[in-house]
């Protein structure tokens, strides 16, 4: 336990992940050393957040208000800065706007030097981490004591934060004990959380009582009054701002909102979304300089006038504000919901899924904005699963920010060979490395694969082919490839599928590329089940929806595919047909992403039309059955299913986000199945992510939670595995070596027995 | 549920303890004497309640008023008033403009807060409305205190870090 990790595996050594090689080293390090603690702690946060947000009576209204306040604040930021400067000066404080990290640290070091500061106590501040403040102060001979217990651990260990609100989340109690014992050479017992906390408190109390200056961050700043909000649970920030005669607050410019009357919506939202509490132990609302605490001079003499400096940091933020996409990251209130709800983050934490300062899904935009685009390379670990989208208290579309970063990195990374392919495979402006093109254009791969099947499948089965695919496009050879379908869904539907006379409803079944080329059986099953209820079903031509391209950062290609697909489906919708979608990631495109991709005014109308008329296949069935008063238990009696009525259902990540998952569970239950469900955010495959050679191990590590839940549900006997997403099927099959069914396949099986 | 009942339920859920006491100096001191552990008692002058209401507390054994850093560091019990209570979260709001409330509510190991029942509001956002609590939430330096100080940074949840390990609220 206490044996130190080899140097190449220390978090410091892998902090800079601007090359792919260093990113992969960080993932290996995290999987080997940090994964158990990160998994346990983030999943606890995650459960607590779900409970806390569900208990907030006006959660969605609070989110809307918080988003609106942040939008207008960032839009009016220059004016707010001017107002705030006047407020701080009126209160008797000093105001400083630092253009970059170097200038911010120089200013703070100068203030400390002028005041003769020898010891600084610090509350947790990510902005101070970003600008590298401690290093600069120590260079001036000033001792810096981090007083947040997690930051204290990191200071002792010389590591960078791995989480934006719980910086030492990767440390288990056992590792902290080992660390303290080796660094402090103490005989005190340090084997429980209580003992460790007591030890740290005694150590830090001496620092607090002797400190000459306190440096804090700020969660929010009100321009009209100069008031700041500080959220914490330990009490160290209160001591930092209350005891020393000099207080310096450092914060990014994006923390300013117009007025103290705007604080309201943020407090409960931040606590619920972050630690999953109603409020953290201490939420301070202060307008420094504080005039209190004269009792607490070192020697009992009255404190002279207290001094306060507000140091606002630009460091790239004003440029981010002008960025057509990345400006959205400035709305972030640093709650960490996007970290805790992310399956990849839960598995490796922020030392792998993070940059030098900022981590998780939102971290890429922050590293790109405050450091450099290359520093955001870890955004590759965002699979676009979208679980964070509905969890973000200010509704930031984090996957789209990451697709945009990927697009920009693609343009930097593209080689000469792939540029040739780009001309053939991607639309104007999309240049990318070969791997991105391969996965981003599954529509072309699938089309040729199916045309050439079974030849293409024979070729794929040859080890040499898999070796070449691994080498040239990075497709991991341990992954099984679904054979290219022959016939495809469209071809099969053309041949001999009967029409319904006097239909009760009319739908268009969208032949998405994943179903069409990869698994037409689930398409045909859906078709038959719909028809069995008297629904007229037309099957569309196949059309790339843009999901694969978007996930690889081929945004121009995705936008063009979105336009073509939406126009194709519009023709059916105006005929009075609703769109039935099999692959959940495609439905999520229609309901969420097309908003971003169909940008013209006609495109926005098209988006609205498609969003309002598209349904998950089982969601549509469930609505139809409820609307017509049919009884699922009679239509699809589970007792007649050949494999029994016990099943395990895993809903797809994007299906959860767009709210189409509960219908499947409801229908299966109503049919009489005994349903156990997964509780993971994502299976780990996440589209093409788990196919990639470099992410195979991570993908399988993420999958362990799901595989374990299946095993637990089968303690009293086996269950049929059911999943809604294509990639979830692949992952479950890879992990459990068993057949996995799409929900309508079960229903179709029952119809066959009748 | 009344605001005070909801407050008591939420505060208890946040690991504070709540007791309803008559609004007299003697009743408050008696409640303190019943629950407080042995040790120096720091009494901060109340800001919202009449100063005389803490008179009996100031006469308790070990009560002290001279506050050097050393004395505060050794203090076991701290008594302050709270100018607001929040029903939904079980928080109390302690004003820290005032000379001692900020440090007494933080450096004592056992914090006892005296909260006037009529100042319980529903949500934290009520503190930022000019029409509630006479707009004091918009003017004051204060802290929402929700249960004792706590950390999960050392592994399991530990109560009592830099701040008190116990919070007892006397609703008067």
Interface residues (C-beta under 8 A of the other chain):
Chain A: X41 X147 X148 X149 X150 X153 X166 X168 X172 X173 X174 X176 X192 X193 X194 X196 X197 X200 X201 X204 X205 X208 X209 X233 X234 X235 X236 X238 X239 X242 X243 X260 X261 X262 X263 X264 X265 X267 X268 X277 X278 X279 X280 X281 X282 X283 X284 X285 X286 X287 X290 X291 X292 X293 X294 X295 X296 X297 X298 X299 X300
Chain B: X10 X14 X66 X67 X68 X69 X72 X73 X86 X88 X89 X90 X91 X96 X97 X98 X99 X100 X102 X103 X106 X123 X124 X125 X126 X127 X128 X129 X130 X137 X138 X140 X141 X142 X143 X144 X145 X146 X147 X148 X149 X150 X151 X152 X153 X154 X155 X156 X157 X158 X160 X161 X162 X163
